[in-house]
């Protein structure tokens, strides 16, 4: 899935670039996880993006929370506490995350 930050929101979201494409690496509580311009995998509301390519990888595990919110991640990133471990710099989580990101970026580049 590829999204583009709406240009009119570039001033509000300074860690993203207006009009730039971003690969979505997961969906958490309906928000998109993308690598921002600092290379950090943060969550952003879908309303700030235009959809460039709506295709979600078929291997993503998709779940619905108690309040109807959606969660979808590649299997390797789909464990409770994964991103807490990543942001705590646990070596195994960091390694796994970048392996998945590199795979998804390669697929997105081939599709472009």
Backbone as CSV, one residue per row, in Angstrom:
resi,resn,N_x,N_y,N_z,CA_x,CA_y,CA_z,C_x,C_y,C_z
1,UNK,0.861,-1.160,0.000,0.000,0.000,0.000,0.911,1.229,0.000
2,UNK,0.588,2.167,-0.855,1.378,3.393,-0.958,0.438,4.589,-0.853
3,UNK,0.851,5.563,-0.041,0.058,6.766,0.167,0.938,7.989,-0.078
4,UNK,0.284,9.135,-0.266,0.992,10.399,-0.503,0.424,11.443,0.441
5,UNK,1.305,12.132,1.165,0.847,13.191,2.060,0.205,14.307,1.242
6,UNK,-0.973,14.730,1.661,-1.642,15.848,1.000,-0.797,17.104,1.189
7,UNK,-0.510,17.779,0.105,0.392,18.937,0.138,-0.054,20.009,1.120
8,UNK,-1.350,20.198,1.242,-1.846,21.262,2.124,-1.573,20.966,3.600
9,UNK,-1.187,19.727,3.929,-0.914,19.359,5.321,0.581,19.311,5.638
10,UNK,1.417,19.677,4.690,2.868,19.587,4.880,3.356,20.445,6.048
11,UNK,2.753,21.590,6.264,3.171,22.450,7.376,2.805,21.847,8.732
12,UNK,1.702,21.126,8.764,1.227,20.532,10.019,2.032,19.284,10.394
13,UNK,2.473,18.537,9.398,3.222,17.296,9.616,4.642,17.494,9.102
14,UNK,5.473,18.111,9.915,6.810,18.519,9.499,7.777,17.354,9.318
15,UNK,7.420,16.182,9.815,8.296,15.018,9.634,7.919,14.214,8.389
16,UNK,7.002,14.762,7.578,6.617,14.180,6.294,6.716,15.278,5.228
17,UNK,6.832,14.872,3.977,6.948,15.819,2.871,5.685,15.779,2.020
18,UNK,5.071,16.934,1.818,3.867,17.023,0.995,4.113,16.524,-0.416
19,UNK,3.231,15.679,-0.899,3.334,15.144,-2.247,4.267,13.954,-2.388
20,UNK,4.937,13.574,-1.327,5.858,12.429,-1.393,5.107,11.132,-1.112
21,UNK,5.488,10.072,-1.835,4.907,8.746,-1.593,5.553,8.094,-0.377
22,UNK,4.727,7.372,0.378,5.182,6.616,1.538,4.577,5.220,1.469
23,UNK,5.392,4.213,1.729,4.908,2.836,1.798,4.329,2.614,3.185
24,UNK,3.130,2.050,3.246,2.496,1.721,4.523,2.988,0.333,4.931
25,UNK,3.564,0.255,6.136,4.118,-1.007,6.628,3.177,-1.729,7.568
26,UNK,2.075,-1.084,7.909,1.089,-1.708,8.767,-0.015,-0.729,9.107
27,UNK,-1.060,-1.259,9.680,-2.203,-0.460,10.126,-2.441,-0.808,11.581
28,UNK,-2.518,0.220,12.414,-2.706,0.002,13.847,-3.784,0.948,14.353
29,UNK,-4.865,0.367,14.859,-6.015,1.161,15.320,-6.436,2.147,14.235
30,UNK,-6.496,1.660,12.997,-6.910,2.401,11.804,-5.883,3.423,11.309
31,UNK,-4.758,3.584,11.980,-3.741,4.527,11.527,-2.675,3.807,10.713
32,UNK,-2.061,4.532,9.792,-1.043,3.959,8.913,0.341,4.109,9.538
33,UNK,1.100,3.022,9.549,2.486,3.095,10.003,3.366,3.257,8.769
34,UNK,4.053,4.393,8.700,4.965,4.684,7.593,6.299,5.157,8.164
35,UNK,7.337,5.050,7.345,8.625,5.635,7.716,8.553,7.120,7.406
36,UNK,8.737,7.954,8.419,8.721,9.390,8.172,10.058,9.815,7.568
37,UNK,10.235,11.095,7.352,11.441,11.603,6.699,12.702,11.440,7.551
38,UNK,12.527,11.059,8.807,13.662,10.800,9.691,13.951,9.303,9.810
39,UNK,13.213,8.502,9.021,13.426,7.055,9.045,12.828,6.357,10.253
40,UNK,11.838,6.992,10.873,11.180,6.417,12.056,9.791,5.901,11.666
41,UNK,9.430,4.707,12.122,8.129,4.114,11.767,7.003,4.581,12.685
42,UNK,6.426,5.722,12.368,5.377,6.285,13.204,3.990,6.072,12.599
43,UNK,2.989,6.265,13.445,1.592,6.136,13.036,1.029,7.504,12.669
44,UNK,0.243,7.509,11.592,-0.383,8.739,11.114,-1.823,8.434,10.710
45,UNK,-2.717,9.424,10.874,-4.120,9.205,10.481,-4.255,9.111,8.957
46,UNK,-5.054,8.187,8.466,-5.219,8.021,7.021,-5.740,9.264,6.311
47,UNK,-6.474,10.129,7.018,-7.083,11.310,6.397,-6.046,12.292,5.847
48,UNK,-4.792,12.192,6.281,-3.779,13.144,5.815,-3.131,12.705,4.500
49,UNK,-3.521,11.520,4.031,-2.920,10.964,2.825,-3.924,10.817,1.691
50,UNK,-3.392,10.821,0.485,-4.125,10.376,-0.692,-3.616,8.973,-0.991
51,UNK,-4.496,8.083,-1.386,-4.109,6.712,-1.708,-3.492,6.682,-3.107
52,UNK,-2.267,6.201,-3.202,-1.589,6.056,-4.487,-1.747,4.638,-5.012
53,UNK,-1.585,3.661,-4.110,-1.741,2.246,-4.456,-2.398,1.552,-3.260
54,UNK,-3.664,1.158,-3.367,-4.384,0.581,-2.233,-4.060,-0.888,-1.939
55,UNK,-3.244,-1.510,-2.769,-2.951,-2.935,-2.625,-2.218,-3.220,-1.315
56,UNK,-2.827,-4.066,-0.499,-2.169,-4.533,0.723,-1.552,-5.891,0.441
57,UNK,-0.356,-6.136,0.945,0.254,-7.447,0.747,-0.653,-8.558,1.274
58,UNK,-0.766,-9.622,0.523,-1.671,-10.718,0.885,-1.250,-11.433,2.165
59,UNK,0.017,-11.332,2.536,0.469,-12.040,3.729,0.176,-11.287,5.032
60,UNK,-0.300,-10.045,4.942,-0.616,-9.310,6.159,-1.685,-10.040,6.956
61,UNK,-1.546,-10.000,8.249,-2.554,-10.540,9.156,-3.444,-9.374,9.569
62,UNK,-4.736,-9.497,9.293,-5.674,-8.416,9.559,-6.635,-8.831,10.673
63,UNK,-6.802,-7.941,11.638,-7.687,-8.197,12.774,-8.517,-6.953,13.055
64,UNK,-9.630,-7.144,13.745,-10.486,-6.036,14.146,-10.537,-5.993,15.657
65,UNK,-10.334,-4.802,16.223,-10.360,-4.639,17.671,-11.768,-4.571,18.218
66,UNK,-11.861,-4.446,19.523,-13.151,-4.421,20.223,-14.065,-3.297,19.748
67,UNK,-13.487,-2.179,19.361,-14.280,-1.022,18.933,-14.373,-0.913,17.419
68,UNK,-14.030,-1.988,16.704,-14.118,-2.000,15.255,-12.902,-1.437,14.549
69,UNK,-11.867,-1.052,15.306,-10.655,-0.526,14.689,-9.858,-1.661,14.041
70,UNK,-9.135,-1.316,13.009,-8.424,-2.320,12.218,-6.934,-2.351,12.552
71,UNK,-6.408,-3.578,12.568,-4.987,-3.827,12.741,-4.559,-4.760,11.614
72,UNK,-3.468,-4.429,10.938,-2.959,-5.289,9.865,-1.451,-5.091,9.764
73,UNK,-0.735,-6.191,9.860,0.720,-6.155,9.786,1.228,-7.408,9.101
74,UNK,2.444,-7.327,8.557,3.093,-8.556,8.105,3.258,-9.485,9.313
75,UNK,3.263,-10.785,9.108,3.349,-11.718,10.238,4.524,-11.442,11.176
76,UNK,5.662,-11.049,10.626,6.859,-10.834,11.438,6.711,-9.651,12.398
77,UNK,5.822,-8.712,12.084,5.630,-7.515,12.913,4.347,-7.576,13.724
78,UNK,3.633,-8.679,13.626,2.292,-8.790,14.194,2.280,-9.472,15.558
79,UNK,3.125,-9.021,16.455,3.079,-9.569,17.811,2.900,-8.424,18.803
80,UNK,2.196,-8.714,19.880,1.953,-7.705,20.900,3.307,-7.239,21.439
81,UNK,3.488,-5.942,21.467,4.718,-5.369,22.004,5.863,-5.257,21.016
82,UNK,5.631,-5.647,19.745,6.736,-5.609,18.792,7.327,-4.203,18.677
83,UNK,6.478,-3.193,18.479,7.018,-1.852,18.272,7.553,-1.233,19.560
84,UNK,7.069,-1.660,20.707,7.684,-1.237,21.955,9.122,-1.757,22.001
85,UNK,9.301,-3.038,21.610,10.653,-3.606,21.560,11.513,-2.873,20.540
86,UNK,10.930,-2.537,19.392,11.676,-1.804,18.366,12.147,-0.456,18.917
87,UNK,11.235,0.300,19.514,11.599,1.629,20.013,12.489,1.559,21.255
88,UNK,12.512,0.407,21.918,13.463,0.183,23.020,14.809,-0.311,22.496
89,UNK,14.940,-0.370,21.175,16.185,-0.774,20.496,16.606,-2.209,20.781
90,UNK,15.626,-3.083,20.979,15.974,-4.508,21.124,16.459,-5.006,19.774
91,UNK,17.634,-5.581,19.759,18.315,-5.951,18.515,17.474,-6.858,17.624
92,UNK,16.786,-7.839,18.215,15.995,-8.761,17.398,14.834,-8.050,16.717
93,UNK,14.177,-7.130,17.416,13.053,-6.386,16.828,13.547,-5.424,15.751
94,UNK,14.647,-4.757,15.998,15.202,-3.823,15.010,15.590,-4.576,13.744
95,UNK,16.252,-5.691,13.897,16.675,-6.498,12.746,15.469,-6.986,11.950
96,UNK,14.482,-7.521,12.644,13.271,-8.020,11.983,12.556,-6.897,11.248
97,UNK,12.404,-5.748,11.908,11.710,-4.628,11.282,12.388,-4.236,9.977
98,UNK,13.688,-4.045,9.990,14.379,-3.591,8.784,14.396,-4.644,7.689
99,UNK,14.385,-5.910,8.052,14.269,-6.952,7.025,12.923,-6.839,6.311
100,UNK,11.853,-6.676,7.072,10.506,-6.553,6.499,10.399,-5.273,5.671
101,UNK,10.898,-4.167,6.198,10.839,-2.894,5.478,11.578,-3.000,4.151
102,UNK,12.764,-3.553,4.164,13.539,-3.681,2.929,12.825,-4.555,1.906
103,UNK,12.182,-5.615,2.358,11.415,-6.471,1.445,10.250,-5.689,0.834
104,UNK,9.513,-4.965,1.668,8.354,-4.226,1.167,8.768,-3.071,0.260
105,UNK,9.884,-2.426,0.558,10.359,-1.351,-0.307,10.788,-1.907,-1.666
106,UNK,11.402,-3.078,-1.671,11.810,-3.692,-2.929,10.585,-4.040,-3.786
107,UNK,9.549,-4.562,-3.157,8.322,-4.889,-3.885,7.678,-3.612,-4.425
108,UNK,7.643,-2.557,-3.616,7.046,-1.287,-4.047,7.839,-0.689,-5.211
109,UNK,9.150,-0.819,-5.186,9.984,-0.288,-6.265,9.744,-1.051,-7.573
110,UNK,9.558,-2.359,-7.468,9.270,-3.164,-8.656,7.923,-2.781,-9.269
111,UNK,6.960,-2.463,-8.418,5.613,-2.125,-8.890,5.560,-0.736,-9.521
112,UNK,6.494,0.111,-9.167,6.475,1.510,-9.658,6.881,1.613,-11.113
